[in-house]
Amino acid sequence: MPQALELIVTAPVVSFRNPLYDGLQVGLPCPPPSTVGGLLAAAAGGWDKVPEHTRFAMTFRAAGKGNDLETYHPLAGPGTPTNATIKDREFLAHVTLTVWLTEDIDLWSRAFRRPVWPLRLGRSQDLVSTTVRAVELTTSRGSQGWAVVPFDLSEAVGTAMRLTTVISDDRARFKWDSYRYASSGTRTEIDTGLATEHGQAIAFLPPVHPNLLATVT
């Protein structure tokens, strides 16, 4: 049976701002692949320690959501004064992110047992806890559940979203892709070729390494 590393990430509160809304604090229902890639890079000690071919599958589940207030600091040109303001912020509570990796398992096992940098998900203050374990996958259909899946997966259901897959090191360039995600979960079965022993389909997402932007047109 195929082997995989299963990474479980938990946090009491997280927030993922949708960058498509300029000047507004609109939240996403799940982390973009680029955010999860950043978590991997933090554990490894930087993108130079992450293999360029790294791909993963993921599910994300939040037990609740809400709104609070956050200080917002608008950006402006050099020498231009700005005033901090208060905006509503959407947040997700008691979240569980599960990530599956099938390549470089030894590397990721070591990285998450002794992360080089603090592990965060979303905002810099949203620290997380992680556990890892080796699992066996089956070559069968599985439930979509709370998986984030590529939009072109024909059997998939859920809300269509444009999410960042890759962000350059200087945050000046982005690669966007289309995905589907059912925030309430779904029993829909999909055929990705792999599933966990509990029937969760494993849908691998595109690579997230910033070096790949050099080949993106």
N, C-alpha and C positions, 0 to 999 in steps of 0.2 A: 504494500500500500504506500502511496506517496506520503512523505513526511513533511511536517510544517511546524513552525514556531508560532504559538498563539500568545499574543500580548494583550492583556486586559488592563485598560487604563480607566481609573475612576477619579471623579472630582465632585465636590459639593456644589460648585457653581462655575459655569463657563459662559462665554459670550463670543459669538462670531459675527462681526459686523459685515454686512453686505456692501462691498465697495462699489457696486453699481449705483448706489444712492449717494450722490455727492452732498455732503453737509448734513445728512440725516443718519441717525443711529438705528438703522433697520437691521434686525438680527436674522441670521441664517438658522435653519432647523438642525443643521449638522455641520461638522467641520469640513472645509474644502480639503481635497487631497494634498494641496500645498502645505496646509497647516499640519497635517499628520506627517508629511515629509520632514517638516521642521522639527517635529518631536523626535523623529529618528536621528536627524543630524545632531541634535543636542545630546542624545544618548551616546552617539559615536564619537563626538568631539569635533564636529564641523563637517561641512559638505565634502571636504577633501578626504574624509575617512569613509564616505558612503559610496559604494559601487554605483556607477552610472546606470547600470541595468536594473537597479532595485525597483521592484513592483510589490504591491500589497493589495489585499482585499480587506474590506472593513465593514463593520456594522456599528451603528450608533443609536443609543437609546437614552432618553431623558425621562425621569419620573415626573417632572413638572416644569413649569416655566412661569415667568413673571416679568415685571417691569420695576426698575428703580431709577434713581437719578445719578448722573455722572457728570463731572466737570469736563467740558469740551474746550480744547485749545485750538482755535482755527489757525491754519497755516497762512502765512503771508510772505510777501517779498522781503528781501533784506532791508532793514531800516524802517519797515512799515509796522506801526504798533497794532496789536490786536487785543481784544478783550476776551477773557475766558467767560464762557457761558454755561448754563446748566441745561442738559438735554435728557429726555427719557432714554433709557437703555433697556433693551430686551435681553433677558438672560434665561439660561436653562439650568435646572437644578437636579442634583443627584444623577449624574450622567455616567454611562458606561460605554466606552469605546473599545471594541475588540478588533485587533489587527492580526492578519495571518500573513506570514512570510514563508516562502518555500525555498529560497536561495540564501546562501551565506548564513545558514542557521547558527553556526558556531559564533560568528561575528556578532550577530544580534543578541544571542544569549549572553555573551560577555558584556555587551554594551548596556543592556537593561538590568543586569545584576549589579553593575557598577557604573552608572551614568557619569559621563565627564562633566556635563553641565546640568543645572537644575531643569527638571522636566515640567513644561507648562503646556497648556492647551488653550489657544486663543490669546487672551490678554496676558501681559507679562506677569501679573499678580496671581493668575489662576494656576496654582501648582497642582500637580496630580500625583496619584499613587499608581504603581504598576506591579504586575506579576506576570511571569512568563512560564510557559510549560511546553514541552514537546507533545505534539498530537499526530495522529494518523488520519489521513483523509481518504475518502472513498471516491471512486470514479462513477458518480451517479448524479441524478438530478437532486435538487434540494429546494428548500423554501427560501423565498426572497427575504422574508422577515423585515428586519430593520437595516438591510444592506444598502449601501450607496453603490449604485451600479451604473455602467455606461449607458447612455441614452439609447444607443443602437441595439441593445439587447432586446430582441423582438418581443419576448414574452413578459418583460418587466412592466410593472405598473408603478404608480406614485407620481409625485409632483416633478415636473421637468424643471431643471435648474441649470444655470450657467455658473460654474465654479472654477476657481483658479486651480490649475493642475501644477504649474511651475511658476516660480517667481525668481527673478535674477537676484544675485547677491546684493546688488545696490538698490533693489526694489524699483528699478526704473522700467523693467519689461515684465510682461505677464503672458502666460499661455492659458487660454480659457478652453474648457471643454464642456459638453453637455452631459448631464447625469440625471438619474431618477432616484427619488428617495421617498419612502412612505413613512412619515413621522409617527404614525399610529401602528406601524407594522402591517404586514400582509401575509396571508397564507399562500399566496400565488407561488406555484412551482416554476422554477426556471432551470434551464440546462446550460450550465457553465463548464461541465466536464468534471467538476470536483465538488465535494460536500463534506461537512464534518460528520462525525459519528452520530450527532444529534439531528442531522438532516438540514443543517444550515448551508445553503449554496455559497460557494467561494467564487466571487466575481472579481477578478483582478482588474485593477485600474491602471491607466497609463503611467509610465515612469515619471518621477517628480524631480529629478536632479536638475539644478540650475544650469549645468553645463549643456544640457540638451537645448537650451534656448539659442545656442549658436547655430543650430541646424534648423530652427523654426523660421519660416518665412511669413 
